[in-house]
Amino acid sequence: MEQFETTILLAAMTGLLLGIGQLWGGQRGMMFALVLAAVMNLGSYFFSDKIALKMSGAKPISRQENPRIYQIVERLAAKANIPAPKIYYIPTDSPNAFATGRNPNHASVAVTGGILDICDDEEIEGVLAHELGHVKNRDILISAVVATLAGAITLIARMVLLGRAVWGLWRLAQ
């Protein structure tokens, strides 16, 4: 079911971009929108996890750096019957954790320093169980695609605003 939902979201993004491209620039606008949609769809599918980790400032951690988290993640992944995801650390005091990736074989979990400081092992286990639930249910790809769709809408809105501003300046100059 998740693959169907993801496909629908990617198709919706493509359709939205093609429609706006057609309205904005006719056939050339539609071709530009098709290229933009292809780049965004492929990017959201293959690179959304890397983008989310990079934007959050996450750094990979080794078993030696934090055996506590590795033990918890590996135990929970075994219980959920999924591969253990890569583990990242975000150096911030804000207590948070998230999962990302396109499927259980390409998943990562990230935890902040804040959550590690204020939570005991049982609480951390609950938080990470929740995140691994997203991995197992493949919610993480759908979230990434929705975020990309929101980004596409924002990009289109900015392009329209810029186009209107340039058009207004051009009309003033005449």
DRENPA-482826 format. One line per field, with one value per residue: chain; x, y, z of N, C-alpha, C, O in turn. Coordinates in Angstrom, 2 decimals, m for minus. Layout:
REM residues N
chain [A  ...]
n_xx [X  ...]
n_yy [Y  ...]
n_zz [Z  ...]
ca_xx [X  ...]
ca_yy [Y  ...]
ca_zz [Z  ...]
c_xx [X  ...]
c_yy [Y  ...]
c_zz [Z  ...]
o_xx [X  ...]
o_yy [Y  ...]
o_zz [Z  ...]
//
This chain:
REM residues 174
chain [A  A  A  A  A  A  A  A  A  A  A  A  A  A  A  A  A  A  A  A  A  A  A  A  A  A  A  A  A  A  A  A  A  A  A  A  A  A  A  A  A  A  A  A  A  A  A  A  A  A  A  A  A  A  A  A  A  A  A  A  A  A  A  A  A  A  A  A  A  A  A  A  A  A  A  A  A  A  A  A  A  A  A  A  A  A  A  A  A  A  A  A  A  A  A  A  A  A  A  A  A  A  A  A  A  A  A  A  A  A  A  A  A  A  A  A  A  A  A  A  A  A  A  A  A  A  A  A  A  A  A  A  A  A  A  A  A  A  A  A  A  A  A  A  A  A  A  A  A  A  A  A  A  A  A  A  A  A  A  A  A  A  A  A  A  A  A  A  A  A  A  A  A  A]
n_xx [0.82  1.99  3.78  2.06  0.83  3.07  3.73  1.44  1.71  4.12  3.29  1.30  2.85  4.34  2.27  1.23  3.44  3.74  1.29  1.43  3.72  2.79  0.79  2.35  4.46  3.69  4.38  7.18  7.49  6.24  8.02  10.28  9.19  8.77  11.39  12.23  10.41  11.23  13.85  13.28  11.62  13.32  15.36  14.01  13.35  15.80  17.68  16.62  17.02  19.74  19.75  18.06  19.55  21.92  20.95  20.15  22.49  23.55  25.80  27.51  27.69  29.83  29.94  31.73  31.73  29.15  27.94  25.62  23.37  23.65  23.22  20.54  19.21  19.91  18.75  16.01  15.59  15.99  13.81  11.76  12.18  13.72  16.49  19.20  19.26  21.42  23.12  22.91  24.16  23.09  24.40  22.92  21.06  18.37  15.78  15.26  14.48  14.71  13.67  14.81  14.97  14.54  13.56  13.50  16.04  17.64  17.73  18.02  18.58  18.40  19.60  19.43  21.78  20.49  18.26  19.53  20.75  18.65  16.98  16.43  17.59  15.28  13.37  14.64  14.63  11.87  11.41  13.09  11.94  9.54  10.50  11.69  9.40  8.33  10.22  9.84  7.18  7.46  6.89  8.62  9.57  7.29  6.88  9.17  8.68  6.37  7.44  9.15  7.25  5.99  8.16  8.40  6.03  6.53  8.77  7.61  5.78  7.57  8.86  6.75  6.16  8.60  8.55  6.28  7.21  9.37  8.00  6.38  8.34  9.38  7.19  6.93  9.22  8.65]
n_yy [m1.20  1.23  1.71  2.23  4.59  6.26  6.30  7.56  10.09  10.96  11.01  12.94  15.18  15.39  15.82  18.26  19.98  19.76  20.82  23.48  24.26  24.11  26.11  28.33  28.45  27.26  24.68  24.59  25.36  23.22  21.16  21.99  21.77  19.02  18.01  19.18  17.90  15.22  15.34  16.14  14.03  11.77  12.66  12.92  10.28  8.81  10.34  11.64  10.87  11.40  14.15  15.04  14.22  15.68  18.32  18.46  18.37  15.97  13.44  10.42  7.81  5.60  2.22  2.14  4.76  5.14  2.73  2.14  3.17  1.70  m0.94  m0.79  m0.07  m2.25  m4.41  m3.69  m3.59  m6.27  m7.41  m6.26  m7.45  m6.33  m4.94  m3.56  m0.08  2.59  4.67  7.92  10.94  14.00  17.01  18.75  20.48  20.17  17.92  15.21  12.85  11.06  9.12  8.13  7.46  5.28  2.71  m0.23  m1.37  0.74  2.60  5.08  6.21  9.01  10.64  13.19  15.02  16.15  14.49  12.18  13.03  13.64  11.44  8.15  4.73  3.15  5.03  6.03  3.72  3.47  5.74  5.18  2.78  3.71  5.23  3.19  1.83  3.52  3.03  0.27  0.30  1.78  4.48  6.56  7.13  8.12  10.44  11.88  12.24  13.79  16.06  16.88  17.45  19.63  21.35  21.67  23.04  25.39  26.30  26.78  28.81  30.84  31.24  32.21  34.59  35.96  36.14  37.77  40.09  40.81  41.18  43.34  45.33  45.53  46.50  48.98  50.21  50.78]
n_zz [0.00  0.75  m1.31  m3.40  m2.48  m2.44  m5.15  m6.15  m4.95  m6.15  m8.82  m8.62  m7.99  m10.34  m12.21  m11.25  m11.60  m14.40  m15.29  m14.36  m15.70  m18.35  m18.31  m17.76  m19.65  m22.03  m24.40  m24.12  m21.47  m20.30  m20.95  m19.52  m16.97  m16.89  m16.85  m14.43  m12.69  m13.00  m11.95  m9.31  m8.42  m8.64  m6.99  m4.51  m4.05  m4.07  m2.62  m0.40  2.27  2.72  2.34  4.43  6.67  6.30  6.39  9.03  10.37  11.15  12.20  11.45  13.88  15.65  16.90  19.00  19.90  20.94  22.43  23.80  22.33  19.97  20.88  21.71  19.28  17.59  18.98  18.91  16.13  15.46  16.82  15.34  12.97  10.88  8.99  10.89  11.09  9.86  12.20  13.50  14.98  16.31  17.13  19.26  21.79  21.83  22.47  20.45  17.82  14.73  11.87  8.66  5.10  2.20  2.39  4.55  4.11  3.44  5.51  8.11  11.44  13.57  16.44  18.91  20.92  23.06  23.62  24.39  26.69  28.49  28.68  29.97  29.42  28.96  28.12  25.85  24.35  23.87  22.27  20.07  19.24  18.28  16.09  14.56  13.94  12.01  10.03  9.51  8.59  6.35  6.28  6.14  3.56  2.30  3.80  3.04  0.31  0.41  1.63  m0.43  m2.38  m1.14  m1.19  m3.96  m4.55  m3.13  m4.56  m7.07  m6.38  m5.64  m8.09  m9.61  m8.21  m8.60  m11.39  m11.71  m10.47  m12.10  m14.50  m13.75  m13.28  m15.85  m17.24  m16.00  m16.93  m19.52]
ca_xx [0.00  2.84  4.34  0.98  0.71  4.25  3.57  0.40  2.30  5.08  2.50  0.65  3.86  4.64  1.10  1.18  4.51  3.44  0.18  1.93  4.63  1.96  0.17  3.35  5.32  3.27  5.08  8.53  7.31  5.92  9.25  11.08  8.54  9.00  12.77  12.21  9.70  12.09  14.93  12.73  11.15  14.49  16.05  13.27  13.39  17.13  18.57  15.93  17.64  21.01  19.42  17.54  20.66  22.83  20.30  20.05  23.84  23.80  27.09  27.45  28.40  30.28  29.61  32.65  31.34  27.92  27.44  24.25  22.40  23.78  22.56  19.09  18.76  20.04  17.74  14.69  15.53  15.82  12.41  10.89  12.56  14.25  17.93  19.53  19.58  22.60  22.81  23.52  24.09  22.93  24.89  22.06  20.43  16.95  15.52  14.55  14.99  13.92  14.10  14.75  15.39  13.46  13.03  14.29  17.44  18.34  17.21  18.90  17.93  19.25  19.22  20.13  22.44  19.49  17.44  20.41  21.04  17.51  16.22  17.13  17.58  13.91  12.73  15.30  14.12  10.53  11.54  13.66  10.94  8.62  11.17  11.83  8.06  8.25  11.06  9.18  5.96  7.88  6.33  9.68  9.64  6.12  7.17  10.16  8.04  5.49  8.31  9.60  6.08  5.86  9.26  8.08  5.01  7.22  9.59  6.71  5.28  8.65  9.08  5.62  6.39  9.71  8.06  5.39  8.03  10.12  7.01  6.00  9.45  9.48  6.07  7.25  10.30  8.14]
ca_yy [0.00  2.41  1.97  2.84  5.97  6.99  6.48  8.58  11.39  11.33  11.34  14.23  16.23  15.51  16.46  19.66  20.70  19.82  21.76  24.84  24.52  24.36  27.43  29.38  28.60  26.42  23.41  24.72  25.35  21.85  20.37  22.39  21.18  17.57  17.81  19.52  16.82  14.03  15.58  16.16  12.68  10.91  13.18  12.59  8.84  8.26  11.17  12.36  10.57  12.13  15.57  15.26  14.09  16.80  19.55  18.45  18.37  14.64  12.79  8.99  7.42  4.21  1.42  2.52  6.07  5.06  1.35  2.14  3.35  0.56  m2.10  m0.56  m0.12  m3.61  m5.24  m3.32  m4.00  m7.72  m7.67  m5.82  m8.25  m5.45  m4.71  m2.42  1.10  3.38  5.51  9.24  11.80  15.42  17.73  19.85  20.23  19.91  16.47  14.77  11.71  10.83  8.06  8.53  6.43  4.89  1.41  m0.74  m1.66  2.01  3.47  5.67  6.89  10.05  11.07  14.40  14.98  16.51  13.33  11.24  13.59  13.70  10.19  6.93  3.71  2.71  6.08  6.02  2.54  3.80  6.69  4.49  1.81  4.51  5.56  1.96  1.55  4.25  2.32  m0.99  0.59  2.56  5.84  7.55  7.54  8.96  11.75  12.55  12.65  14.92  17.23  17.30  18.06  20.95  22.14  22.00  24.08  26.62  26.74  27.33  30.09  31.83  31.55  33.05  35.91  36.58  36.47  38.93  41.26  41.18  41.69  44.66  46.25  45.69  47.38  50.32  50.76  51.16]
ca_zz [0.00  0.84  m2.63  m4.17  m2.01  m2.89  m6.59  m6.34  m4.60  m7.20  m10.01  m8.35  m8.12  m11.76  m12.85  m10.82  m12.28  m15.84  m15.48  m14.17  m16.82  m19.53  m18.15  m17.69  m20.83  m23.15  m24.55  m23.56  m20.02  m19.92  m21.04  m18.37  m15.79  m16.92  m16.38  m13.01  m11.99  m12.99  m11.00  m7.95  m8.09  m8.42  m5.81  m3.29  m3.83  m3.81  m1.79  0.68  3.56  2.81  2.47  5.79  7.62  6.10  6.85  10.48  10.94  11.72  11.94  11.79  15.10  15.64  18.08  20.08  20.41  21.72  22.41  24.36  21.24  19.07  21.49  21.66  17.89  17.07  19.65  18.38  14.72  15.45  17.20  14.24  11.81  9.84  9.18  11.76  10.28  10.22  13.36  13.43  16.16  16.00  18.30  19.69  23.09  21.63  22.51  19.27  17.05  13.53  10.96  7.26  4.15  1.30  2.78  5.68  3.74  3.24  6.56  9.12  12.56  14.13  17.79  19.32  22.22  24.07  24.02  25.09  28.01  29.42  28.72  30.37  28.37  28.67  27.34  24.54  23.65  23.39  21.16  18.91  18.77  17.46  14.83  13.77  13.42  10.74  9.06  9.15  7.84  5.19  6.35  5.97  2.16  2.03  4.40  2.20  m0.94  0.76  1.84  m1.74  m3.00  m0.53  m1.74  m5.35  m4.51  m2.71  m5.69  m8.08  m5.87  m5.74  m9.50  m10.03  m7.62  m9.31  m12.73  m11.61  m10.13  m13.31  m15.44  m13.26  m13.55  m17.30  m17.65  m15.52  m17.75  m20.84]
c_xx [0.87  3.43  3.31  0.83  1.88  4.15  2.54  0.96  3.28  4.35  1.79  1.63  4.19  3.50  1.00  2.22  4.24  2.33  0.63  2.89  3.87  1.33  1.18  4.11  4.93  4.06  6.49  8.47  7.02  7.17  10.17  10.51  8.76  10.41  12.84  11.53  10.55  13.21  14.41  12.27  12.32  15.24  15.34  13.33  14.77  17.96  17.90  16.55  18.93  20.76  18.95  18.66  21.62  22.23  20.23  21.43  24.21  25.15  26.95  28.21  28.76  29.83  30.48  32.26  30.10  27.35  26.01  23.21  22.46  23.06  21.04  18.57  18.82  19.01  16.34  14.53  15.32  14.38  11.45  11.16  12.94  15.75  18.15  19.90  20.91  22.18  23.61  23.27  24.01  23.34  24.05  21.41  18.94  16.69  14.68  15.21  14.13  14.51  13.96  15.25  14.23  12.86  13.89  15.75  18.28  17.89  18.31  18.03  18.93  18.70  20.03  20.81  21.45  18.68  18.27  20.71  19.88  16.75  17.07  16.98  16.16  13.18  13.32  14.78  12.72  10.56  12.05  12.73  9.93  9.24  11.35  10.48  7.84  9.06  10.33  7.95  6.21  7.23  7.37  9.80  8.47  6.34  8.15  9.55  7.10  6.31  8.82  8.46  5.86  6.96  8.99  7.03  5.63  8.06  8.73  6.18  6.34  8.93  7.98  5.81  7.51  9.28  7.16  6.18  8.79  9.16  6.58  7.08  9.58  8.39  6.32  8.28  9.78  7.41]
c_yy [1.27  2.75  2.63  4.31  6.82  7.28  7.57  9.97  11.87  11.72  12.68  15.38  16.46  16.23  17.93  20.48  20.82  20.82  23.20  25.21  24.84  25.75  28.55  29.56  27.73  25.12  23.47  24.70  23.96  20.96  20.69  21.74  19.68  17.24  18.08  18.41  15.56  14.17  15.51  14.76  11.75  11.35  12.80  11.09  8.37  9.05  11.87  12.09  11.35  13.63  15.87  15.18  15.27  18.10  19.61  18.48  17.04  14.10  11.31  8.72  5.94  3.52  1.81  3.86  6.01  3.64  1.24  2.23  2.17  m0.67  m1.96  m0.72  m1.54  m4.55  m4.96  m3.75  m5.51  m8.09  m7.33  m6.60  m7.37  m5.30  m3.51  m1.23  1.72  4.33  6.80  10.00  13.25  16.21  18.98  19.48  19.92  18.40  16.02  13.52  11.61  9.68  8.59  7.39  5.98  3.53  0.88  m1.05  m0.41  3.03  3.97  6.22  7.88  10.43  12.31  14.18  15.28  15.33  12.31  11.72  13.47  12.39  9.03  5.89  3.26  3.75  6.16  4.85  2.80  4.73  5.98  3.40  2.52  4.81  4.32  1.47  2.28  3.55  1.06  m0.75  1.43  3.94  6.88  8.01  8.46  10.36  12.54  13.05  13.83  16.19  17.76  17.98  19.47  21.88  22.57  23.11  25.43  27.17  27.39  28.69  31.17  32.22  32.47  34.47  36.66  37.00  37.69  40.20  41.74  41.78  43.11  45.69  46.53  46.65  48.80  51.00  51.24  52.47]
c_zz [0.00  m0.53  m3.53  m3.79  m2.49  m4.38  m6.89  m6.03  m5.66  m8.48  m9.82  m8.51  m9.59  m12.48  m12.50  m11.56  m13.78  m16.12  m15.36  m15.30  m18.09  m19.47  m18.29  m19.00  m22.00  m23.19  m23.98  m22.03  m19.51  m19.96  m19.86  m17.11  m15.74  m16.42  m14.88  m12.20  m11.90  m11.97  m9.56  m7.52  m7.78  m7.16  m4.53  m3.01  m3.38  m2.78  m0.62  2.04  3.76  3.00  3.89  6.82  7.51  6.65  8.38  11.16  11.56  11.27  12.28  13.08  15.01  16.93  19.27  20.71  21.30  21.67  22.92  23.25  20.28  19.61  21.41  20.23  17.34  17.69  19.08  16.92  14.61  15.81  16.08  12.96  10.61  10.05  10.10  10.88  10.70  11.34  13.28  14.72  15.70  17.23  18.62  21.02  22.98  21.63  21.32  18.69  15.80  12.74  9.54  6.39  3.30  1.62  3.94  5.36  3.57  4.28  7.48  10.24  13.12  15.50  18.13  20.66  23.34  24.54  24.77  26.51  28.99  29.58  29.22  29.25  27.99  27.82  25.94  23.71  23.10  22.19  19.91  18.38  17.87  16.10  13.96  13.26  12.10  9.66  8.58  8.27  6.59  5.13  5.95  4.52  1.82  2.61  3.54  0.91  m0.69  0.97  0.50  m2.50  m2.45  m1.04  m3.17  m5.41  m4.11  m3.85  m6.76  m7.64  m5.98  m7.19  m10.02  m9.48  m8.33  m10.70  m12.71  m11.31  m11.37  m14.34  m15.05  m13.52  m15.05  m17.79  m17.19  m16.40  m19.11  m20.83]
o_xx [0.53  3.58  3.65  0.71  1.70  4.46  2.74  0.71  3.28  4.75  1.70  1.31  4.31  3.74  0.71  1.92  4.49  2.41  0.26  2.87  4.27  1.33  0.89  4.37  5.75  4.36  6.96  9.31  7.48  7.34  10.77  11.26  8.91  10.59  13.45  12.03  10.60  13.49  15.03  12.50  12.31  15.70  15.98  13.34  14.88  18.85  18.56  16.62  19.18  21.49  19.39  18.71  22.08  22.92  20.23  21.52  25.10  25.57  26.33  29.25  28.06  29.41  30.02  32.44  30.00  26.39  25.27  22.26  21.42  22.36  20.35  17.58  17.88  18.45  15.59  13.47  14.57  13.79  10.44  10.45  12.52  16.24  17.37  20.77  21.45  21.02  24.82  22.31  24.76  22.70  24.43  21.24  18.33  17.33  13.51  16.35  12.97  15.67  13.09  15.90  13.07  11.76  14.91  16.60  19.51  17.68  19.38  16.90  20.14  17.48  21.18  20.46  21.56  18.42  17.78  20.90  20.09  15.96  18.27  16.31  15.88  12.44  12.60  14.53  12.41  9.83  11.50  12.74  9.52  8.59  11.17  10.41  7.24  8.63  10.23  7.70  5.27  7.05  7.02  10.11  8.65  6.00  7.98  9.85  7.04  5.91  8.91  8.68  5.59  6.71  9.32  7.14  5.29  8.07  9.09  6.14  6.04  9.19  8.25  5.64  7.39  9.61  7.26  5.86  8.83  9.48  6.44  6.79  9.86  8.64  5.98  8.23  10.45  6.92]
o_yy [2.25  3.92  3.50  5.17  7.97  8.39  8.40  10.92  13.04  12.67  13.47  16.41  17.60  17.14  18.75  21.55  21.87  21.57  24.05  26.34  25.73  26.48  29.60  30.69  27.49  24.54  22.49  24.08  23.56  20.10  19.80  21.23  19.11  16.31  17.31  18.03  14.90  13.24  14.89  14.35  11.04  10.52  12.40  10.68  7.62  8.48  12.63  12.99  11.90  14.30  16.85  16.00  15.79  18.88  20.70  18.60  16.98  14.27  10.97  9.32  5.15  4.15  1.81  4.06  6.73  3.38  0.34  1.44  1.69  m1.36  m2.92  m1.42  m1.99  m5.40  m5.89  m4.21  m5.97  m8.97  m8.01  m6.43  m7.63  m5.52  m2.56  m1.35  1.41  4.75  6.79  9.75  13.68  16.10  20.11  18.30  19.46  17.67  16.40  13.19  12.01  9.31  9.42  6.47  6.25  3.22  1.49  m1.00  m0.48  4.20  3.36  6.65  7.64  10.53  12.46  13.28  14.73  15.19  11.64  10.91  13.22  12.24  8.95  6.15  3.03  3.39  6.34  4.99  2.38  4.54  6.16  3.12  1.99  4.66  4.39  0.78  1.73  3.47  0.82  m1.49  1.75  4.50  7.97  9.18  9.46  11.35  13.74  14.15  14.76  17.27  18.98  18.98  20.40  23.06  23.69  24.02  26.47  28.38  28.43  29.63  32.30  33.39  33.40  35.44  37.84  38.10  38.55  41.26  42.94  42.78  43.98  46.81  47.66  47.50  49.75  52.22  52.03  52.91]
o_zz [m0.66  m0.87  m4.33  m4.66  m2.91  m4.82  m7.78  m6.78  m6.03  m9.16  m10.77  m9.08  m10.03  m13.27  m13.37  m12.09  m14.37  m17.09  m16.18  m15.79  m18.84  m20.46  m18.87  m19.42  m22.89  m22.15  m23.40  m21.38  m18.44  m19.10  m19.27  m16.28  m14.66  m15.64  m14.14  m11.14  m10.86  m11.21  m8.70  m6.39  m6.78  m6.38  m3.56  m1.85  m2.41  m2.15  0.09  2.88  4.83  3.75  4.49  7.74  8.52  7.31  8.95  12.38  12.41  10.13  13.29  13.34  14.38  17.89  20.41  21.91  22.29  20.95  22.52  23.22  19.82  18.87  21.07  20.01  16.69  16.99  18.80  16.52  13.75  15.19  15.88  11.97  9.48  11.16  10.09  10.02  11.76  11.41  13.03  15.45  14.82  18.28  18.28  21.32  23.94  20.87  21.19  19.02  15.79  12.91  9.26  6.88  3.62  1.16  4.27  6.25  3.55  3.96  7.60  10.01  13.14  15.69  17.70  21.42  24.44  25.74  25.68  27.42  30.18  30.51  28.94  28.25  26.81  26.90  24.96  22.51  21.99  21.22  18.82  17.18  16.84  15.06  12.74  12.24  11.18  8.51  7.37  7.32  5.86  4.05  5.49  4.28  1.13  1.96  3.35  0.45  m1.50  0.54  0.31  m3.18  m3.21  m1.29  m3.56  m6.23  m4.67  m4.09  m7.31  m8.44  m6.36  m7.48  m10.78  m10.21  m8.63  m11.15  m13.58  m11.84  m11.64  m14.98  m15.91  m13.93  m15.45  m18.65  m17.90  m16.60  m19.77  m21.87]
//
